[in-house]
Amino acid sequence: MFEQLRKNSFKRTLLWSAILLIIGVTFSVLHAENAVYSITGYVDFTTLSPDEIKSQLVDIELRENYGRFMSVRGNQGSSTITDYYYIIYTGAWDDVDTPYKYMAIKVPSAYKGQMDKMAQNTYDDLLSAPITFYGKIKKLGSTETQYFNDFWHEVDFTAENIQELTMPYYIEVDRAGKTTRRIFYMTLFFGGLAMALWAVLRAIKASKGGYLKKIRQIIDSVGCSEYAVESDFNAAIPVEGNKSAKIGKLFIYHDIRSTVPRAIPTTNIAWAYQTTTTFRNKYGRSTGTAYSVTIFTADAKSANPKKHATNITVANDSAALTVLDRLATYCPWIILGHSNELKKMFNKERARFLDLKYNTVEHTVAVPVETLDSES
C-alpha cells in the first residue's frame, strides 16, 4: 500500500516539479544578467565605449539629443502617448577623443517638453542643463529599428553611414527608482532560483515518501497494524467515477493518486450524505450535474461542507448511493442523510447529535456482505 502511494505521490509531484523547475530556471537565466548588474550597480553610460555597450543598467546625465523619431501609445486604440524615443550618442558630451555612435533613449512622455527644447539647443550648438536618467540598455525591436533608420534616411544618411555610425540600442528609462528596480531584478532572479530549488526538493521528498507523513500519522493514531491497513486497503472498494478514492472497513482512502494521500478512520465518521450540484448557465439552463458524498467526522468544527468536511466525488446518483450503502454496512454508527434539523443539531448541539447513533452504537467494524456470502 505505502509503496503504491509513494509511487503515486512521486508521479504526481514529478510533473509539477518539472514545470516549476523549467519556470524557475527560465526566470533565473533571463534575469541573471540583470541581477549581476543590480549587485554591481548602475554604470555611468558616458564611460562606455560603443563596443562595451550591451544590456547594462546605466545612469546618464543627458545634455544633448538630436530629436525624437518615434512615439508609443498606451493600450491598443488609446490616443494617449506614454513614451518618446530620442536620438542620443555614446560617450561624454565633452569627450572629443573617444569614438562615438548614435543610438536612442526611450523616455516617459512627461519629459517631452524638456527633451524637445534640448534637441533645439543641440541644433543651435547650445548646451542644455543636464537631465538625469537611469535605466536599462536594450536592443531596438523591428518596428523601432525601422523608425530609427527612417530618421537617418531623412538626414541623407546612406545604409553604409547607418551601419558605421549608429547602434541598434536604446536606453529604456526606469519609471521606478533605482532601489525599486534593483529589488525587482533581484527578486526575479533569486525567486527563480528558489522555485527551481523547491521543485527539486519536492521531487526528492516525494521519491522518499515524505508526503505520506500525514496519512501515516492518521493510521498510527487509530492503532492499526501495518498488516491490517495493507489488507484493508487492498480489499477496499473503488469509488465509481473517482480513481483517487476507495472505501475500506477501517479507513476511507481519498486523494490516493495525488501528491498527499489521505485517509479517514471509519470509527471517526459521524455523518454522511449525498450532495448533488446542478450547474446552470446565465439563462438558467442546466449545463451539468456533479455528485459527491459529504463526510463529517465527530470532531468537525462545523457543518460547513466546504471547510470542515471531506467530499468524495462520484460518477452519478447510483455511485453515491453505493458509497452510502457501504458506509451503512461498515459503520452503523453513522447518521446517513441530510436535513436542516440535522445540520442545526450538528452545529449547535453536537453532543445530542452524537448521542443519536455515534455514542450509542458499538464501534465494531462490520464484516462486508461479500465476505459473509463467500464464507457461507
C-alpha positions in Angstrom: 0.0 0.0 0.0 2.5 2.5 1.1 4.8 1.7 -1.8 2.0 2.3 -4.2 1.0 5.5 -2.5 4.7 6.6 -2.6 4.9 5.9 -6.4 1.6 7.8 -7.0 2.8 10.7 -5.0 6.1 10.8 -6.8 4.5 10.6 -10.3 2.1 13.4 -9.4 4.9 15.6 -7.9 7.3 14.9 -10.7 5.1 16.6 -13.3 4.6 19.8 -11.3 8.2 19.8 -10.1 9.3 19.6 -13.8 7.1 22.6 -14.6 8.3 24.6 -11.6 11.9 23.7 -12.4 11.6 24.9 -16.0 9.9 28.2 -14.9 12.4 28.7 -12.1 15.4 28.1 -14.3 14.0 30.3 -17.1 13.4 33.2 -14.7 16.9 32.8 -13.3 18.6 32.6 -16.7 16.6 35.5 -18.2 17.3 37.8 -15.2 20.8 36.6 -14.3 22.5 39.4 -16.1 20.1 42.0 -14.6 20.8 40.6 -11.2 24.5 40.9 -11.7 24.1 44.5 -12.8 21.9 45.1 -9.9 24.6 43.9 -7.5 27.5 45.7 -9.2 25.4 48.9 -9.5 24.4 51.3 -12.3 27.2 52.1 -14.8 27.9 55.7 -15.9 26.7 55.5 -19.5 29.2 58.1 -20.6 32.1 55.9 -19.7 31.1 53.1 -22.1 32.6 52.9 -25.5 30.4 51.6 -28.3 31.9 48.1 -28.2 31.2 47.9 -24.4 27.5 48.6 -24.7 25.2 45.5 -24.3 22.5 45.2 -21.6 23.8 47.2 -18.7 21.9 49.1 -16.1 23.1 52.7 -16.6 22.6 56.2 -15.5 23.3 59.2 -17.6 23.3 63.0 -17.3 21.9 63.9 -20.7 22.8 67.3 -22.1 22.2 66.8 -25.8 19.9 64.9 -28.1 19.1 65.1 -31.8 15.3 64.9 -31.7 12.6 62.3 -31.4 11.8 59.7 -34.0 9.0 57.6 -32.5 6.2 57.8 -30.0 4.5 55.0 -28.1 0.8 54.9 -27.3 -0.9 53.2 -24.3 -3.3 50.3 -24.7 -4.4 49.3 -28.2 -6.7 52.0 -29.6 -5.6 54.6 -27.0 -4.7 58.1 -28.1 -2.5 58.7 -25.1 1.2 58.8 -25.8 3.2 57.2 -23.0 6.8 57.4 -24.2 9.0 59.0 -26.9 12.3 57.8 -28.5 15.1 60.4 -29.0 18.4 60.2 -30.7 21.5 60.4 -28.5 25.1 59.5 -28.8 27.5 57.3 -26.8 30.2 58.8 -24.6 30.5 62.1 -22.8 29.5 65.4 -24.4 32.9 66.9 -23.7 35.0 63.8 -24.8 36.2 64.6 -28.3 38.8 61.9 -28.4 36.8 58.7 -27.9 34.9 57.4 -31.0 31.1 57.5 -30.6 28.0 56.3 -32.2 24.4 57.3 -32.3 21.7 55.3 -30.5 18.4 56.1 -28.8 16.8 56.7 -25.4 13.1 56.0 -24.5 11.7 58.5 -22.1 8.3 59.0 -20.4 6.1 61.5 -22.2 6.4 63.8 -19.2 9.9 64.7 -20.5 8.8 65.7 -24.0 9.0 69.5 -23.4 12.5 69.3 -21.8 13.8 66.9 -24.5 12.4 68.9 -27.4 14.0 72.0 -26.0 17.3 70.2 -25.5 17.1 68.9 -29.1 16.6 72.5 -30.4 19.6 73.7 -28.2 21.7 70.9 -29.7 21.0 72.0 -33.3 21.7 75.6 -32.2 25.1 74.5 -30.6 23.8 75.4 -27.2 24.4 73.2 -24.2 21.3 72.3 -22.1 21.1 71.8 -18.4 21.5 68.0 -17.7 18.6 65.7 -17.2 19.5 62.7 -15.1 18.1 59.4 -16.3 18.7 55.8 -15.3 17.5 52.6 -17.0 18.5 49.5 -18.9 20.1 49.3 -22.3 18.0 47.2 -24.7 18.2 46.3 -28.4 15.8 48.0 -30.7 12.9 45.9 -32.0 12.0 45.6 -35.7 9.4 48.5 -35.6 11.8 50.7 -33.6 14.6 49.9 -35.9 12.5 50.9 -38.9 11.6 54.3 -37.4 15.3 54.7 -36.3 16.6 54.1 -39.8 13.9 56.3 -41.4 15.2 59.2 -39.2 18.7 58.8 -40.6 17.5 58.4 -44.2 15.7 61.8 -43.8 19.0 63.4 -43.0 20.6 61.8 -46.0 22.5 59.0 -44.2 23.3 56.1 -46.5 22.9 52.5 -45.5 26.7 52.5 -45.0 26.5 55.6 -42.8 23.9 54.0 -40.6 25.9 50.8 -40.3 29.1 52.7 -39.4 27.8 55.5 -37.2 24.8 54.1 -35.4 24.0 51.3 -33.0 20.6 49.4 -32.7 20.3 50.0 -29.0 18.3 52.3 -26.7 18.2 53.1 -23.0 14.8 52.4 -21.5 14.4 54.9 -18.8 13.1 53.5 -15.5 9.9 54.9 -14.2 10.6 53.4 -10.8 13.5 54.3 -8.6 16.9 52.6 -8.7 16.3 50.8 -5.4 12.9 49.5 -6.6 14.4 48.4 -9.9 17.2 46.6 -8.2 14.8 44.8 -5.8 12.7 43.9 -8.8 15.5 42.2 -10.7 17.0 40.5 -7.7 13.5 39.2 -6.7 13.0 37.7 -10.2 16.5 36.1 -10.2 16.5 34.7 -6.7 12.8 33.9 -6.9 13.6 31.8 -9.9 16.4 30.0 -8.1 14.2 29.4 -5.1 11.4 28.0 -7.3 13.9 25.7 -9.1 15.3 24.5 -5.8 11.9 24.0 -4.3 10.9 21.9 -7.4 14.0 19.6 -6.9 13.3 19.3 -3.1 9.7 18.4 -3.8 10.7 15.6 -6.1 13.2 14.3 -3.7 10.7 14.4 -0.8 8.1 12.6 -2.9 10.6 9.9 -4.0 11.3 9.2 -0.4 7.7 9.0 0.7 7.8 12.3 2.5 4.3 13.3 1.5 2.9 10.1 3.2 3.6 11.6 6.6 0.0 12.8 7.1 -1.6 9.5 6.2 0.8 7.6 8.4 0.0 9.8 11.4 -3.7 9.2 10.9 -3.2 5.5 10.7 -0.9 5.4 13.7 -3.5 7.4 15.7 -6.0 4.6 15.3 -3.5 2.0 16.4 -3.9 -0.4 13.5 -1.1 -2.7 12.5 0.5 -2.1 9.1 -0.6 -5.5 8.1 -4.2 -4.8 8.9 -4.1 -1.5 7.0 -2.5 -3.1 4.0 -5.2 -5.8 3.9 -7.9 -3.2 4.3 -6.5 -1.0 1.5 -6.2 -4.0 -0.9 -9.8 -5.1 -0.1 -11.2 -1.6 -0.2 -13.9 -1.0 -2.8 -13.1 1.6 -5.5 -15.5 4.5 -5.9 -17.1 4.7 -9.3 -16.0 8.0 -11.0 -13.2 8.7 -8.6 -9.9 6.8 -9.1 -8.5 8.5 -6.1 -10.9 7.1 -3.5 -11.6 3.7 -2.0 -14.0 2.6 0.7 -12.4 0.3 3.3 -13.7 -1.2 6.5 -11.0 0.6 8.6 -10.5 3.7 6.5 -11.9 5.8 3.7 -8.9 6.4 1.5 -9.0 9.5 -0.7 -6.6 11.6 -2.8 -4.6 8.4 -3.2 -3.4 9.4 -6.6 -2.4 12.9 -5.5 0.8 14.2 -4.0 -0.6 14.0 -0.5 -2.8 10.9 0.1 -5.3 11.0 2.9 -7.4 8.6 5.0 -10.4 8.9 7.3 -10.8 6.4 10.1 -14.3 5.0 9.8 -14.6 4.9 13.5 -14.4 8.8 13.5 -17.2 9.3 11.0 -20.4 10.6 12.5 -22.4 11.9 9.5 -22.6 11.3 5.7 -24.9 12.3 3.0 -25.2 12.7 -0.8 -24.6 16.1 -2.4 -25.9 16.9 -5.8 -24.9 20.1 -7.5 -26.6 21.3 -10.7 -24.6 23.8 -12.8 -26.6 26.4 -14.9 -25.7 28.9 -17.4 -26.7 32.6 -17.3 -30.0 31.6 -18.9 -30.8 29.2 -16.1 -30.4 26.1 -18.3 -28.7 23.1 -16.8 -25.2 22.6 -18.1 -24.3 19.6 -15.9 -24.6 17.8 -12.6 -21.9 16.8 -10.1 -22.4 14.2 -7.4 -20.4 13.6 -4.2 -20.7 12.1 -0.8 -20.0 14.6 2.0 -18.5 13.1 5.2 -18.2 14.7 8.6 -16.1 13.3 11.5 -17.4 13.6 15.0 -14.9 16.4 15.8 -15.6 18.5 12.7 -15.6 22.2 13.6 -18.9 22.9 11.9 -21.4 21.5 9.3 -19.8 23.7 6.6 -19.2 21.1 3.8 -16.6 23.3 2.0 -14.4 23.9 5.1 -14.9 21.1 7.6 -16.0 18.0 5.6 -14.4 15.5 3.2 -16.2 15.5 -0.2 -15.8 12.3 -2.2 -16.7 12.9 -5.8 -18.6 10.1 -7.6 -19.8 9.4 -11.1 -23.6 9.6 -10.6 -26.5 9.2 -8.2 -26.2 5.4 -8.2 -22.5 5.6 -7.3 -23.3 8.0 -4.3 -25.9 5.6 -3.0 -23.4 2.7 -3.3 -20.9 4.6 -1.2 -23.6 5.4 1.4 -24.8 1.8 1.5 -21.2 0.6 2.0 -20.8 3.1 4.9 -24.1 1.8 6.4 -22.8 -1.7 6.3 -19.3 -1.0 7.6 -20.2 1.8 10.1 -23.7 1.5 11.6 -23.0 4.4 14.0 -23.1 6.9 11.1 -26.1 9.2 10.6 -27.0 9.0 6.9 -28.9 11.7 5.0 -29.2 15.4 5.3 -31.8 17.8 6.7 -31.7 21.3 8.1 -32.6 19.9 11.5 -29.6 17.6 11.5 -27.3 20.4 10.3 -28.6 22.7 13.1 -28.1 20.0 15.7 -24.6 19.2 14.4 -23.7 22.9 14.7 -25.5 23.8 17.9 -26.0 20.6 19.9 -23.1 18.4 18.9 -23.5 16.1 22.0 -27.1 15.5 21.2 -26.3 14.7 17.6 -23.6 12.2 18.6 -26.0 10.6 21.0 -28.4 9.8 18.2 -26.1 6.9 17.0 -22.4 7.7 17.2 -22.1 7.4 21.0 -24.8 4.7 21.4 -23.8 2.2 18.6 -20.8 0.0 19.2 -17.8 0.9 17.0 -17.0 -2.5 15.7 -16.1 -2.8 12.1 -18.7 -4.9 10.3 -17.7 -7.7 8.0 -18.7 -6.9 4.4 -21.6 -8.7 2.9 -19.4 -10.2 0.1 -17.2 -11.8 2.7 -20.2 -13.3 4.6 -21.6 -14.7 1.4 -18.3 -16.2 0.4 -17.9 -17.9 3.8 -21.5 -19.4 3.9 
